[in-house]
Amino acid sequence: MSASARENLQKSLGAIAAWEPHIGAFLDITKDEAERQVAALESDIALHQQPLAGMPIAIKANIATQFGRTSASSKILKDFVSPFNATVVQRLLGAGAVVVGKTQHDEFAMGSSTEHAGLGPQTKNPWDISRVAGGSSGGSAAAVASTEVEAALGTDTGGSIRQPASLCGVVGVKPTYGRVSRHGLIAYGSSLDQAGPITRTVRDAAKIMEVISGKDPLDATSSEVPVGQYAALCGKPIAGMIIGMPKEFFADGIDPEVKKIVTDAIMSFEEQGAVVKEISLPLTPAAIAVYYVIAKAEASSNLARFDGLRYGIREDIHASLIDYYKQVRGEGFGPEVKRAIMMGTYALSSGYSEAWYGQASKVRTLIRREYEQAFRGVDVIAGPVSPEPAFKLGSKTSDPLAMYLADAYTVPASVAGLPAISVPCGMAIKGPPNRRVSLPVGLHIIAPHFQEETMFQIAAAFESAHEFQNLSPELPQ
Ligand code: GLN
């Protein structure tokens, strides 16, 4: 594989040149660094033999790299270059991957469409450039779907890997909380954040997960649980396995076409000898409220460090400390981030924190228990990732609640800390009769804590029976 590292890079840079003007997936292309990595691969036999040797990969801009900016797509960090690599990046480089650039996302990973990016460009969906790529890891998903890169890393706090993967027709994995080190991730909600792969095939995602998973002394919340042989499980039969289908995942608010595509996809597991069983997760509707209270509360605390003194743009302003903060933070953060800071500060403020953060934490425990209970009777839980396919750019930006509801099906697994994958399962037909477009729909598979093996096994079984991974968008004219 490594013999073609240079060819892979050329191919990737060629696709970037062709696609970038249409989809704006990248904040920075790190061509020189990528060439240096290819040269290292050519001269280092040991690196040659590593599992990801020569794989062109993109990294979300909220993950620290010593090359390219780690801006979190925010004005407050607009020129920041990290002095160190995140553990996940270090592990990818050690496995021979070639990093070609940093991808666009919603500022500080807050959003579901990449329209809340604080720095340009506007990312668009490669299947229809009048629509969103999803978010917050929209750039990573668009870059993979368009074949600009073979794989990308995203981060997922409440759906930010799975939802853009679903909307762009690629595979996206949110690992179990603690499976992958968070060292070097710019924190959003520390009790929820995980980095994970976005790829075109389940096997590639499994291979990347084998590389990035595992204990890291630099992240105390990373787990000692041994890392499984995820790729080896891809291709193993699933006869006899039980797939739970929660009726609450198909309730009001889901697009009828998405409902049919996802239901048919789940029922098709029976052709492989698996058993589909309807289950109930009554707390599903509570997950959005729980998630938004917890994520925003943690965000308000995590973002306090960006004050223009310790972290963030340093301005030459002669004012009192309070006025300095006001100016730096007022100009440095975009509206969605300010909304998070205000909501989160309120949820943690004295006299209210028990009613908001405390209560949300209690319901979080109940949601977690509800899943643990459900997993006593099923191997995995399956449903939709997103209630609808890619929506039109601008259609939800003025309605924060509508945007939050895009995460209705992804946040339960986040709140419960469970591993989950989005795998392409069909195409929905949208648009007026004279301008029909085919838009990808993702199947969501949620597994018990640290059972990524089961998740990969079932996802790979679906993929090999349907081959949606072979569909790809056409370069716009
Ligand atoms: N859209 C959700 C939010 O804004 C999820 C984002 C994410 O997973 N990073 O919080």
Boltz pocket constraint, residues with backbone or C-beta under 6 A from the ligand:
constraints:
  - pocket:
      binder: B
      contacts: [[A, 108], [A, 109], [A, 110], [A, 111], [A, 112], [A, 135], [A, 136], [A, 155], [A, 156], [A, 157], [A, 158], [A, 159], [A, 160], [A, 161], [A, 188], [A, 295], [A, 403], [A, 404], [A, 407]]
      max_distance: 6.0
